[in-house]
């Protein structure tokens, strides 16, 4: 039976001491987050090589019915730009093996300035065959990829399009697999703005439709500043379950937004470029 998994993109955020962790020590944050959400997206794997024993520990610390999604390393997507990817994919596969059946999907994020290259995509999709036990999704941030030739190849390979909402890159609402993968970065302020109840109701309706079509659905909120990701994920899950939604404070209209990561800069102005984010050497499980 198809199932929806709703959670946040990362869980190591200092500001969430107020919004989720209530003063708990950092070592308990995964325990708390995994009992609050049905799934979490691991983003540290985009920046660094996470040790196999860390993945195994995360599996042990989370409930039996909990699931992880994993972000593919930027060496494949940003440095190699999908060339000769099989060796790197195999390395990540082996590192993450400790997650076992709790690994539900892997998302590969392409650079916003990487235009369509169908031959290179063909090679990458062949390389993914070294990891047949995982479901894969591709986050395409350049509009030139939004063409039938790309959709056809993704359908043949059973690779999902990542429906990715942000103010500074387009979203392709193409469904190419029995997996639908959604990343909600903040509609008006990337990583910061709260989603309205009306917007969440539309995503809930989309999720129910995809479930009725027999597709598993993963939705991860990346608008971590000010705790919005926590509340939005809980609200969407409540809409899907038919249970009461948590209280939703009005979005902050002034002042500096709280950083989403304990390893990031203490705040990000509204006009900040994605390049202004924390350096890769300082990121581990926080999101991008």
C-alpha atoms as an extended CHARMM CRD file, in Angstrom:
* protein
*
       288  EXT
         1         1  UNK       CA              0.0000000000        0.0000000000        0.0000000000  PROA      1               0.0000000000
         2         2  UNK       CA              1.3080000000        3.4470000000       -0.9110000000  PROA      2               0.0000000000
         3         3  UNK       CA              2.3300000000        5.6230000000        2.0270000000  PROA      3               0.0000000000
         4         4  UNK       CA              3.1470000000        9.2790000000        2.6760000000  PROA      4               0.0000000000
         5         5  UNK       CA              6.2520000000       10.2330000000        4.6250000000  PROA      5               0.0000000000
         6         6  UNK       CA              6.3490000000       13.7990000000        5.9820000000  PROA      6               0.0000000000
         7         7  UNK       CA              9.2750000000       15.3730000000        7.7960000000  PROA      7               0.0000000000
         8         8  UNK       CA             11.9880000000       17.9860000000        7.7160000000  PROA      8               0.0000000000
         9         9  UNK       CA             15.1710000000       18.4400000000        5.7640000000  PROA      9               0.0000000000
        10        10  UNK       CA             17.7330000000       17.8550000000        8.4930000000  PROA      10              0.0000000000
        11        11  UNK       CA             17.2790000000       17.9950000000       12.2600000000  PROA      11              0.0000000000
        12        12  UNK       CA             20.4400000000       19.6310000000       13.6860000000  PROA      12              0.0000000000
        13        13  UNK       CA             19.2580000000       23.2260000000       14.0990000000  PROA      13              0.0000000000
        14        14  UNK       CA             20.1410000000       25.3000000000       17.1460000000  PROA      14              0.0000000000
        15        15  UNK       CA             16.9630000000       27.3810000000       16.8750000000  PROA      15              0.0000000000
        16        16  UNK       CA             14.8710000000       24.2270000000       17.2810000000  PROA      16              0.0000000000
        17        17  UNK       CA             15.8240000000       24.1270000000       20.9480000000  PROA      17              0.0000000000
        18        18  UNK       CA             12.8480000000       26.4610000000       21.2560000000  PROA      18              0.0000000000
        19        19  UNK       CA             10.5640000000       24.8990000000       18.6480000000  PROA      19              0.0000000000
        20        20  UNK       CA             11.1020000000       21.1620000000       19.1610000000  PROA      20              0.0000000000
        21        21  UNK       CA             13.8330000000       20.0620000000       21.5460000000  PROA      21              0.0000000000
        22        22  UNK       CA             12.8400000000       21.9690000000       24.7220000000  PROA      22              0.0000000000
        23        23  UNK       CA             16.3630000000       22.0960000000       26.1040000000  PROA      23              0.0000000000
        24        24  UNK       CA             17.2040000000       18.4290000000       25.4320000000  PROA      24              0.0000000000
        25        25  UNK       CA             20.9090000000       17.6860000000       24.8120000000  PROA      25              0.0000000000
        26        26  UNK       CA             22.0420000000       17.4250000000       21.1930000000  PROA      26              0.0000000000
        27        27  UNK       CA             22.6080000000       13.6850000000       21.5280000000  PROA      27              0.0000000000
        28        28  UNK       CA             18.8190000000       13.2480000000       21.9200000000  PROA      28              0.0000000000
        29        29  UNK       CA             17.7570000000       15.4180000000       18.9740000000  PROA      29              0.0000000000
        30        30  UNK       CA             17.4480000000       12.5590000000       16.4910000000  PROA      30              0.0000000000
        31        31  UNK       CA             15.5090000000       10.5200000000       19.0360000000  PROA      31              0.0000000000
        32        32  UNK       CA             13.0380000000       13.3920000000       19.5020000000  PROA      32              0.0000000000
        33        33  UNK       CA             12.7720000000       14.3250000000       15.8140000000  PROA      33              0.0000000000
        34        34  UNK       CA             12.2460000000       10.7080000000       14.7320000000  PROA      34              0.0000000000
        35        35  UNK       CA              9.3590000000       10.3610000000       17.1840000000  PROA      35              0.0000000000
        36        36  UNK       CA              7.8350000000       13.6270000000       15.9770000000  PROA      36              0.0000000000
        37        37  UNK       CA              8.0280000000       12.9830000000       12.2140000000  PROA      37              0.0000000000
        38        38  UNK       CA              7.6610000000        9.8250000000       10.1570000000  PROA      38              0.0000000000
        39        39  UNK       CA             10.8080000000       10.5130000000        8.1510000000  PROA      39              0.0000000000
        40        40  UNK       CA             13.8070000000       12.8470000000        7.9750000000  PROA      40              0.0000000000
        41        41  UNK       CA             16.0840000000       13.8470000000        5.1360000000  PROA      41              0.0000000000
        42        42  UNK       CA             19.8260000000       13.4530000000        5.7760000000  PROA      42              0.0000000000
        43        43  UNK       CA             21.6470000000       16.3870000000        4.1960000000  PROA      43              0.0000000000
        44        44  UNK       CA             25.1190000000       16.0780000000        5.6800000000  PROA      44              0.0000000000
        45        45  UNK       CA             25.8100000000       13.3740000000        3.0910000000  PROA      45              0.0000000000
        46        46  UNK       CA             25.7810000000       16.1140000000        0.4320000000  PROA      46              0.0000000000
        47        47  UNK       CA             28.8450000000       17.7500000000        2.0020000000  PROA      47              0.0000000000
        48        48  UNK       CA             30.8740000000       15.0430000000        3.6820000000  PROA      48              0.0000000000
        49        49  UNK       CA             31.5470000000       11.3220000000        3.9020000000  PROA      49              0.0000000000
        50        50  UNK       CA             29.4800000000       10.1450000000        6.8700000000  PROA      50              0.0000000000
        51        51  UNK       CA             30.9890000000        7.1230000000        8.5710000000  PROA      51              0.0000000000
        52        52  UNK       CA             29.1530000000        3.7790000000        8.2450000000  PROA      52              0.0000000000
        53        53  UNK       CA             28.8970000000        3.3840000000       12.0130000000  PROA      53              0.0000000000
        54        54  UNK       CA             27.0570000000        6.7200000000       12.2040000000  PROA      54              0.0000000000
        55        55  UNK       CA             24.4120000000        5.4890000000        9.7750000000  PROA      55              0.0000000000
        56        56  UNK       CA             24.1090000000        2.2690000000       11.7710000000  PROA      56              0.0000000000
        57        57  UNK       CA             23.6900000000        4.2190000000       15.0070000000  PROA      57              0.0000000000
        58        58  UNK       CA             20.9860000000        6.3930000000       13.4580000000  PROA      58              0.0000000000
        59        59  UNK       CA             19.1120000000        3.2680000000       12.4600000000  PROA      59              0.0000000000
        60        60  UNK       CA             19.2690000000        1.9560000000       16.0210000000  PROA      60              0.0000000000
        61        61  UNK       CA             18.1440000000        5.2660000000       17.5450000000  PROA      61              0.0000000000
        62        62  UNK       CA             14.9460000000        5.5740000000       15.4860000000  PROA      62              0.0000000000
        63        63  UNK       CA             11.5890000000        3.7530000000       15.6650000000  PROA      63              0.0000000000
        64        64  UNK       CA             10.9840000000        0.6210000000       13.6290000000  PROA      64              0.0000000000
        65        65  UNK       CA              8.5080000000        2.2970000000       11.2770000000  PROA      65              0.0000000000
        66        66  UNK       CA             10.6350000000        5.4120000000       10.7760000000  PROA      66              0.0000000000
        67        67  UNK       CA             12.3520000000        6.1480000000        7.4480000000  PROA      67              0.0000000000
        68        68  UNK       CA             15.2850000000        8.2240000000        6.1870000000  PROA      68              0.0000000000
        69        69  UNK       CA             15.8690000000        9.9070000000        2.8650000000  PROA      69              0.0000000000
        70        70  UNK       CA             19.4720000000       10.5900000000        1.8890000000  PROA      70              0.0000000000
        71        71  UNK       CA             20.9680000000       13.3890000000       -0.1760000000  PROA      71              0.0000000000
        72        72  UNK       CA             23.5560000000       12.3090000000       -2.7390000000  PROA      72              0.0000000000
        73        73  UNK       CA             27.0540000000       13.7410000000       -2.4520000000  PROA      73              0.0000000000
        74        74  UNK       CA             27.8160000000       16.9650000000       -4.3170000000  PROA      74              0.0000000000
        75        75  UNK       CA             30.9320000000       15.3760000000       -5.8260000000  PROA      75              0.0000000000
        76        76  UNK       CA             28.5650000000       13.5510000000       -8.2000000000  PROA      76              0.0000000000
        77        77  UNK       CA             26.1770000000       16.4080000000       -8.9100000000  PROA      77              0.0000000000
        78        78  UNK       CA             28.2320000000       19.5980000000       -8.6310000000  PROA      78              0.0000000000
        79        79  UNK       CA             31.8510000000       18.6280000000       -9.2530000000  PROA      79              0.0000000000
        80        80  UNK       CA             31.5470000000       15.7660000000      -11.7240000000  PROA      80              0.0000000000
        81        81  UNK       CA             28.1580000000       16.9980000000      -12.9770000000  PROA      81              0.0000000000
        82        82  UNK       CA             26.9320000000       13.4190000000      -13.3980000000  PROA      82              0.0000000000
        83        83  UNK       CA             30.0400000000       12.1850000000      -15.2890000000  PROA      83              0.0000000000
        84        84  UNK       CA             31.5540000000        8.8080000000      -14.3520000000  PROA      84              0.0000000000
        85        85  UNK       CA             29.3160000000        8.5490000000      -11.2980000000  PROA      85              0.0000000000
        86        86  UNK       CA             29.1790000000        4.7870000000      -10.6780000000  PROA      86              0.0000000000
        87        87  UNK       CA             32.1500000000        4.6190000000       -8.3120000000  PROA      87              0.0000000000
        88        88  UNK       CA             30.9110000000        7.4890000000       -6.1410000000  PROA      88              0.0000000000
        89        89  UNK       CA             27.3720000000        6.0960000000       -6.0560000000  PROA      89              0.0000000000
        90        90  UNK       CA             28.6970000000        2.7260000000       -4.9900000000  PROA      90              0.0000000000
        91        91  UNK       CA             30.7610000000        4.3610000000       -2.2330000000  PROA      91              0.0000000000
        92        92  UNK       CA             27.7310000000        6.1870000000       -0.8370000000  PROA      92              0.0000000000
        93        93  UNK       CA             25.6790000000        2.9930000000       -1.1000000000  PROA      93              0.0000000000
        94        94  UNK       CA             28.2100000000        1.1060000000        0.9920000000  PROA      94              0.0000000000
        95        95  UNK       CA             28.5570000000        3.8800000000        3.5710000000  PROA      95              0.0000000000
        96        96  UNK       CA             24.7830000000        4.1190000000        4.0640000000  PROA      96              0.0000000000
        97        97  UNK       CA             24.2200000000        0.3560000000        4.2040000000  PROA      97              0.0000000000
        98        98  UNK       CA             23.8250000000        0.5700000000        7.9740000000  PROA      98              0.0000000000
        99        99  UNK       CA             20.4560000000        2.3090000000        7.5210000000  PROA      99              0.0000000000
       100       100  UNK       CA             19.1060000000       -0.9710000000        6.1660000000  PROA      100             0.0000000000
       101       101  UNK       CA             15.4270000000       -0.9050000000        5.2500000000  PROA      101             0.0000000000
       102       102  UNK       CA             15.0310000000        2.4840000000        6.9330000000  PROA      102             0.0000000000
       103       103  UNK       CA             16.5820000000        4.1100000000        3.8480000000  PROA      103             0.0000000000
       104       104  UNK       CA             13.5570000000        4.9050000000        1.6910000000  PROA      104             0.0000000000
       105       105  UNK       CA             14.9370000000        7.2330000000       -0.9930000000  PROA      105             0.0000000000
       106       106  UNK       CA             18.0050000000        9.0700000000       -2.2690000000  PROA      106             0.0000000000
       107       107  UNK       CA             17.7040000000       12.5610000000       -3.7580000000  PROA      107             0.0000000000
       108       108  UNK       CA             20.3100000000       14.0220000000       -6.1320000000  PROA      108             0.0000000000
       109       109  UNK       CA             20.2990000000       17.8310000000       -6.3700000000  PROA      109             0.0000000000
       110       110  UNK       CA             21.6720000000       19.3730000000       -9.5720000000  PROA      110             0.0000000000
       111       111  UNK       CA             23.1800000000       22.8840000000       -9.6120000000  PROA      111             0.0000000000
       112       112  UNK       CA             20.8870000000       25.7380000000      -10.5910000000  PROA      112             0.0000000000
       113       113  UNK       CA             23.2910000000       26.7040000000      -13.4030000000  PROA      113             0.0000000000
       114       114  UNK       CA             23.5870000000       23.2200000000      -14.8690000000  PROA      114             0.0000000000
       115       115  UNK       CA             21.5020000000       23.1590000000      -18.1000000000  PROA      115             0.0000000000
       116       116  UNK       CA             20.0820000000       20.0390000000      -19.6890000000  PROA      116             0.0000000000
       117       117  UNK       CA             22.5410000000       17.4380000000      -20.9400000000  PROA      117             0.0000000000
       118       118  UNK       CA             20.6640000000       14.3160000000      -22.0170000000  PROA      118             0.0000000000
       119       119  UNK       CA             23.7270000000       12.1500000000      -22.8170000000  PROA      119             0.0000000000
       120       120  UNK       CA             25.1490000000       12.9040000000      -19.3900000000  PROA      120             0.0000000000
       121       121  UNK       CA             21.7910000000       12.0770000000      -17.8150000000  PROA      121             0.0000000000
       122       122  UNK       CA             21.7730000000        8.7440000000      -19.6560000000  PROA      122             0.0000000000
       123       123  UNK       CA             25.1640000000        7.8990000000      -18.1870000000  PROA      123             0.0000000000
       124       124  UNK       CA             24.0590000000        8.8480000000      -14.6810000000  PROA      124             0.0000000000
       125       125  UNK       CA             20.9110000000        6.7450000000      -14.8920000000  PROA      125             0.0000000000
       126       126  UNK       CA             23.0090000000        3.7550000000      -15.9670000000  PROA      126             0.0000000000
       127       127  UNK       CA             25.3350000000        4.4170000000      -13.0310000000  PROA      127             0.0000000000
       128       128  UNK       CA             22.3840000000        4.3120000000      -10.6090000000  PROA      128             0.0000000000
       129       129  UNK       CA             21.9760000000        0.6520000000      -11.4910000000  PROA      129             0.0000000000
       130       130  UNK       CA             24.7520000000       -0.1200000000       -8.9810000000  PROA      130             0.0000000000
       131       131  UNK       CA             22.2490000000        0.8360000000       -6.2480000000  PROA      131             0.0000000000
       132       132  UNK       CA             19.0630000000       -1.0170000000       -7.2010000000  PROA      132             0.0000000000
       133       133  UNK       CA             17.7630000000       -1.3930000000       -3.6350000000  PROA      133             0.0000000000
       134       134  UNK       CA             17.1800000000        2.3560000000       -3.1890000000  PROA      134             0.0000000000
       135       135  UNK       CA             14.6010000000        4.6010000000       -4.8150000000  PROA      135             0.0000000000
       136       136  UNK       CA             16.0940000000        7.6980000000       -6.4410000000  PROA      136             0.0000000000
       137       137  UNK       CA             14.8510000000       11.2230000000       -7.1610000000  PROA      137             0.0000000000
       138       138  UNK       CA             16.4770000000       14.0110000000       -9.1630000000  PROA      138             0.0000000000
       139       139  UNK       CA             16.1180000000       17.6760000000       -8.1440000000  PROA      139             0.0000000000
       140       140  UNK       CA             16.4230000000       19.6990000000      -11.3690000000  PROA      140             0.0000000000
       141       141  UNK       CA             16.9370000000       23.4120000000      -10.7470000000  PROA      141             0.0000000000
       142       142  UNK       CA             17.3860000000       24.6290000000      -14.3490000000  PROA      142             0.0000000000
       143       143  UNK       CA             14.2540000000       24.9490000000      -16.4710000000  PROA      143             0.0000000000
       144       144  UNK       CA             15.9320000000       23.5250000000      -19.5700000000  PROA      144             0.0000000000
       145       145  UNK       CA             15.6030000000       20.0320000000      -18.0570000000  PROA      145             0.0000000000
       146       146  UNK       CA             11.7920000000       20.2660000000      -18.1320000000  PROA      146             0.0000000000
       147       147  UNK       CA             11.3380000000       18.5150000000      -21.4730000000  PROA      147             0.0000000000
       148       148  UNK       CA              9.6940000000       15.2570000000      -22.6420000000  PROA      148             0.0000000000
       149       149  UNK       CA             13.0310000000       13.5930000000      -23.4680000000  PROA      149             0.0000000000
       150       150  UNK       CA             14.1420000000       13.9100000000      -19.8450000000  PROA      150             0.0000000000
       151       151  UNK       CA             10.7630000000       12.7800000000      -18.4860000000  PROA      151             0.0000000000
       152       152  UNK       CA             10.8190000000        9.7180000000      -20.7380000000  PROA      152             0.0000000000
       153       153  UNK       CA             14.2570000000        8.6670000000      -19.5480000000  PROA      153             0.0000000000
       154       154  UNK       CA             13.3420000000        9.1300000000      -15.8960000000  PROA      154             0.0000000000
       155       155  UNK       CA             10.1850000000        7.0540000000      -16.3360000000  PROA      155             0.0000000000
       156       156  UNK       CA             12.1150000000        4.2550000000      -17.9850000000  PROA      156             0.0000000000
       157       157  UNK       CA             14.6490000000        4.2630000000      -15.1260000000  PROA      157             0.0000000000
       158       158  UNK       CA             11.8850000000        4.6130000000      -12.4400000000  PROA      158             0.0000000000
       159       159  UNK       CA             13.6150000000        7.7380000000      -11.1050000000  PROA      159             0.0000000000
       160       160  UNK       CA             11.3750000000       10.4290000000       -9.6510000000  PROA      160             0.0000000000
       161       161  UNK       CA             11.3890000000       14.1300000000      -10.3720000000  PROA      161             0.0000000000
       162       162  UNK       CA             11.8710000000       16.0800000000       -7.1500000000  PROA      162             0.0000000000
       163       163  UNK       CA              9.1340000000       18.7150000000       -6.9290000000  PROA      163             0.0000000000
       164       164  UNK       CA             11.1170000000       21.5310000000       -5.3960000000  PROA      164             0.0000000000
       165       165  UNK       CA              9.5080000000       24.7860000000       -4.2490000000  PROA      165             0.0000000000
       166       166  UNK       CA             11.6380000000       27.9200000000       -3.7540000000  PROA      166             0.0000000000
       167       167  UNK       CA             11.4970000000       31.5670000000       -4.8110000000  PROA      167             0.0000000000
       168       168  UNK       CA             14.6230000000       31.4880000000       -6.9890000000  PROA      168             0.0000000000
       169       169  UNK       CA             14.3750000000       28.3240000000       -9.1090000000  PROA      169             0.0000000000
       170       170  UNK       CA             11.4740000000       26.7080000000      -10.9830000000  PROA      170             0.0000000000
       171       171  UNK       CA              9.4650000000       23.6390000000      -10.0130000000  PROA      171             0.0000000000
       172       172  UNK       CA              8.6850000000       20.8310000000      -12.4640000000  PROA      172             0.0000000000
       173       173  UNK       CA              5.4570000000       19.1080000000      -11.4520000000  PROA      173             0.0000000000
       174       174  UNK       CA              6.2120000000       16.0350000000      -13.5470000000  PROA      174             0.0000000000
       175       175  UNK       CA              5.5490000000       12.6120000000      -12.0320000000  PROA      175             0.0000000000
       176       176  UNK       CA              7.7930000000        9.9190000000      -13.4830000000  PROA      176             0.0000000000
       177       177  UNK       CA              7.7430000000        7.0380000000      -10.9860000000  PROA      177             0.0000000000
       178       178  UNK       CA              5.7260000000        5.3440000000       -8.2660000000  PROA      178             0.0000000000
       179       179  UNK       CA              7.6930000000        7.6220000000       -5.9280000000  PROA      179             0.0000000000
       180       180  UNK       CA              6.9020000000       11.3370000000       -5.5520000000  PROA      180             0.0000000000
       181       181  UNK       CA              9.5720000000       13.3700000000       -3.7700000000  PROA      181             0.0000000000
       182       182  UNK       CA              8.8330000000       16.9390000000       -2.6180000000  PROA      182             0.0000000000
       183       183  UNK       CA             11.2260000000       19.4770000000       -1.0740000000  PROA      183             0.0000000000
       184       184  UNK       CA              9.6280000000       22.6840000000        0.2500000000  PROA      184             0.0000000000
       185       185  UNK       CA             12.3570000000       25.2720000000        0.7750000000  PROA      185             0.0000000000
       186       186  UNK       CA             10.0620000000       28.2430000000        1.5270000000  PROA      186             0.0000000000
       187       187  UNK       CA              7.8550000000       29.8180000000       -1.1140000000  PROA      187             0.0000000000
       188       188  UNK       CA              8.7350000000       33.4920000000       -0.6650000000  PROA      188             0.0000000000
       189       189  UNK       CA             11.8800000000       33.4690000000        1.4980000000  PROA      189             0.0000000000
       190       190  UNK       CA             14.0860000000       30.4760000000        0.8630000000  PROA      190             0.0000000000
       191       191  UNK       CA             14.7480000000       28.4850000000        4.0430000000  PROA      191             0.0000000000
       192       192  UNK       CA             12.6510000000       30.9350000000        6.0440000000  PROA      192             0.0000000000
       193       193  UNK       CA              9.0640000000       31.6570000000        5.0010000000  PROA      193             0.0000000000
       194       194  UNK       CA              6.1160000000       29.8240000000        6.5220000000  PROA      194             0.0000000000
       195       195  UNK       CA              3.6950000000       27.9900000000        4.2270000000  PROA      195             0.0000000000
       196       196  UNK       CA              0.1070000000       29.2030000000        4.4450000000  PROA      196             0.0000000000
       197       197  UNK       CA             -2.6910000000       26.8790000000        5.4710000000  PROA      197             0.0000000000
       198       198  UNK       CA             -4.1450000000       27.1740000000        1.9600000000  PROA      198             0.0000000000
       199       199  UNK       CA             -0.8400000000       26.1150000000        0.4120000000  PROA      199             0.0000000000
       200       200  UNK       CA             -0.5310000000       23.1370000000        2.7540000000  PROA      200             0.0000000000
       201       201  UNK       CA             -4.0950000000       22.1120000000        1.9280000000  PROA      201             0.0000000000
       202       202  UNK       CA             -3.1370000000       22.0150000000       -1.7610000000  PROA      202             0.0000000000
       203       203  UNK       CA             -0.0910000000       19.8700000000       -1.0050000000  PROA      203             0.0000000000
       204       204  UNK       CA             -2.2870000000       17.5880000000        1.1020000000  PROA      204             0.0000000000
       205       205  UNK       CA             -4.7250000000       17.2080000000       -1.7940000000  PROA      205             0.0000000000
       206       206  UNK       CA             -1.8580000000       16.4450000000       -4.1830000000  PROA      206             0.0000000000
       207       207  UNK       CA             -0.4860000000       13.8720000000       -1.7460000000  PROA      207             0.0000000000
       208       208  UNK       CA             -3.8480000000       12.1120000000       -1.4560000000  PROA      208             0.0000000000
       209       209  UNK       CA             -4.1340000000       11.9840000000       -5.2440000000  PROA      209             0.0000000000
       210       210  UNK       CA             -0.6540000000       10.4960000000       -5.6210000000  PROA      210             0.0000000000
       211       211  UNK       CA             -1.3950000000        7.9450000000       -2.8980000000  PROA      211             0.0000000000
       212       212  UNK       CA             -4.6070000000        6.9650000000       -4.6980000000  PROA      212             0.0000000000
       213       213  UNK       CA             -2.5000000000        6.3800000000       -7.8070000000  PROA      213             0.0000000000
       214       214  UNK       CA             -0.3620000000        3.9160000000       -5.8460000000  PROA      214             0.0000000000
       215       215  UNK       CA              2.6830000000        6.1800000000       -5.4240000000  PROA      215             0.0000000000
       216       216  UNK       CA              4.7220000000        6.5700000000       -2.2340000000  PROA      216             0.0000000000
       217       217  UNK       CA              5.1160000000       10.2400000000       -1.3240000000  PROA      217             0.0000000000
       218       218  UNK       CA              7.9660000000       11.9320000000        0.5330000000  PROA      218             0.0000000000
       219       219  UNK       CA              7.5590000000       15.5710000000        1.6120000000  PROA      219             0.0000000000
       220       220  UNK       CA             10.4100000000       17.3650000000        3.4010000000  PROA      220             0.0000000000
       221       221  UNK       CA             10.2460000000       20.9350000000        4.6780000000  PROA      221             0.0000000000
       222       222  UNK       CA             13.4780000000       22.9230000000        4.3400000000  PROA      222             0.0000000000
       223       223  UNK       CA             12.1610000000       26.2480000000        5.7000000000  PROA      223             0.0000000000
       224       224  UNK       CA             13.8610000000       25.6690000000        9.0190000000  PROA      224             0.0000000000
       225       225  UNK       CA             14.2710000000       29.2810000000       10.1700000000  PROA      225             0.0000000000
       226       226  UNK       CA             11.9510000000       30.3940000000       12.9620000000  PROA      226             0.0000000000
       227       227  UNK       CA             10.7730000000       26.7880000000       13.4050000000  PROA      227             0.0000000000
       228       228  UNK       CA              8.4610000000       26.9100000000       10.3840000000  PROA      228             0.0000000000
       229       229  UNK       CA              9.6140000000       23.5410000000        9.0410000000  PROA      229             0.0000000000
       230       230  UNK       CA              8.5810000000       21.8660000000       12.2920000000  PROA      230             0.0000000000
       231       231  UNK       CA              5.1180000000       23.4150000000       12.3600000000  PROA      231             0.0000000000
       232       232  UNK       CA              4.4990000000       23.0420000000        8.6180000000  PROA      232             0.0000000000
       233       233  UNK       CA              5.4340000000       19.3610000000        8.6450000000  PROA      233             0.0000000000
       234       234  UNK       CA              3.2000000000       18.6870000000       11.6310000000  PROA      234             0.0000000000
       235       235  UNK       CA              0.3560000000       20.6460000000       10.0270000000  PROA      235             0.0000000000
       236       236  UNK       CA              0.5930000000       18.7620000000        6.7340000000  PROA      236             0.0000000000
       237       237  UNK       CA              0.7140000000       15.4220000000        8.5460000000  PROA      237             0.0000000000
       238       238  UNK       CA             -2.3500000000       16.3930000000       10.5660000000  PROA      238             0.0000000000
       239       239  UNK       CA             -4.1950000000       17.3180000000        7.3680000000  PROA      239             0.0000000000
       240       240  UNK       CA             -3.3790000000       13.9110000000        5.9050000000  PROA      240             0.0000000000
       241       241  UNK       CA             -4.3590000000       12.0930000000        9.1040000000  PROA      241             0.0000000000
       242       242  UNK       CA             -7.4870000000       14.1410000000        9.7250000000  PROA      242             0.0000000000
       243       243  UNK       CA             -6.2520000000       15.0670000000       13.1890000000  PROA      243             0.0000000000
       244       244  UNK       CA             -6.1100000000       18.5290000000       14.8240000000  PROA      244             0.0000000000
       245       245  UNK       CA             -3.3110000000       20.7080000000       13.4820000000  PROA      245             0.0000000000
       246       246  UNK       CA             -0.8000000000       22.3750000000       15.8270000000  PROA      246             0.0000000000
       247       247  UNK       CA             -1.0450000000       26.0840000000       16.5620000000  PROA      247             0.0000000000
       248       248  UNK       CA              0.4470000000       28.1940000000       13.7910000000  PROA      248             0.0000000000
       249       249  UNK       CA              1.8360000000       31.5790000000       14.8870000000  PROA      249             0.0000000000
       250       250  UNK       CA              1.8400000000       34.3790000000       12.3760000000  PROA      250             0.0000000000
       251       251  UNK       CA              5.0080000000       34.6640000000       10.3200000000  PROA      251             0.0000000000
       252       252  UNK       CA              7.5490000000       37.1780000000       11.5730000000  PROA      252             0.0000000000
       253       253  UNK       CA              7.4480000000       40.3820000000        9.5470000000  PROA      253             0.0000000000
       254       254  UNK       CA             10.5620000000       42.0710000000       10.8120000000  PROA      254             0.0000000000
       255       255  UNK       CA             13.8130000000       41.3140000000       12.5190000000  PROA      255             0.0000000000
       256       256  UNK       CA             16.4820000000       38.8220000000       11.6560000000  PROA      256             0.0000000000
       257       257  UNK       CA             15.3920000000       35.2500000000       10.9150000000  PROA      257             0.0000000000
       258       258  UNK       CA             16.8750000000       32.6210000000       13.1700000000  PROA      258             0.0000000000
       259       259  UNK       CA             19.4900000000       30.4020000000       11.5700000000  PROA      259             0.0000000000
       260       260  UNK       CA             18.3670000000       26.9230000000       10.6490000000  PROA      260             0.0000000000
       261       261  UNK       CA             21.6380000000       25.2220000000       11.4980000000  PROA      261             0.0000000000
       262       262  UNK       CA             23.8400000000       25.2100000000       14.5390000000  PROA      262             0.0000000000
       263       263  UNK       CA             26.7630000000       25.2630000000       12.1150000000  PROA      263             0.0000000000
       264       264  UNK       CA             25.4930000000       28.0630000000        9.9010000000  PROA      264             0.0000000000
       265       265  UNK       CA             25.8170000000       31.8310000000       10.1430000000  PROA      265             0.0000000000
       266       266  UNK       CA             23.6250000000       33.2340000000       12.9420000000  PROA      266             0.0000000000
       267       267  UNK       CA             21.2170000000       34.8290000000       10.4810000000  PROA      267             0.0000000000
       268       268  UNK       CA             20.5040000000       35.2240000000        6.7700000000  PROA      268             0.0000000000
       269       269  UNK       CA             19.0920000000       38.4770000000        5.3260000000  PROA      269             0.0000000000
       270       270  UNK       CA             16.1380000000       38.1810000000        2.9790000000  PROA      270             0.0000000000
       271       271  UNK       CA             18.2710000000       38.8540000000       -0.0990000000  PROA      271             0.0000000000
       272       272  UNK       CA             21.0640000000       36.4450000000        0.8340000000  PROA      272             0.0000000000
       273       273  UNK       CA             22.4460000000       34.3340000000       -1.9690000000  PROA      273             0.0000000000
       274       274  UNK       CA             22.5950000000       30.5330000000       -1.5630000000  PROA      274             0.0000000000
       275       275  UNK       CA             26.3780000000       30.9370000000       -1.7770000000  PROA      275             0.0000000000
       276       276  UNK       CA             26.3190000000       32.8820000000        1.4810000000  PROA      276             0.0000000000
       277       277  UNK       CA             25.5150000000       29.7450000000        3.4440000000  PROA      277             0.0000000000
       278       278  UNK       CA             27.8560000000       27.9820000000        5.8350000000  PROA      278             0.0000000000
       279       279  UNK       CA             30.9380000000       26.3550000000        4.4370000000  PROA      279             0.0000000000
       280       280  UNK       CA             30.8000000000       22.6580000000        3.6400000000  PROA      280             0.0000000000
       281       281  UNK       CA             33.4860000000       21.8650000000        6.1800000000  PROA      281             0.0000000000
       282       282  UNK       CA             31.1730000000       22.9970000000        8.9760000000  PROA      282             0.0000000000
       283       283  UNK       CA             28.0440000000       21.0990000000        7.9180000000  PROA      283             0.0000000000
       284       284  UNK       CA             27.1550000000       17.5930000000        8.9980000000  PROA      284             0.0000000000
       285       285  UNK       CA             23.4560000000       16.7600000000        9.3190000000  PROA      285             0.0000000000
       286       286  UNK       CA             21.9990000000       20.1770000000        8.6060000000  PROA      286             0.0000000000
       287       287  UNK       CA             20.2420000000       20.8940000000        5.3550000000  PROA      287             0.0000000000
       288       288  UNK       CA             20.9430000000       22.7290000000        2.0930000000  PROA      288             0.0000000000
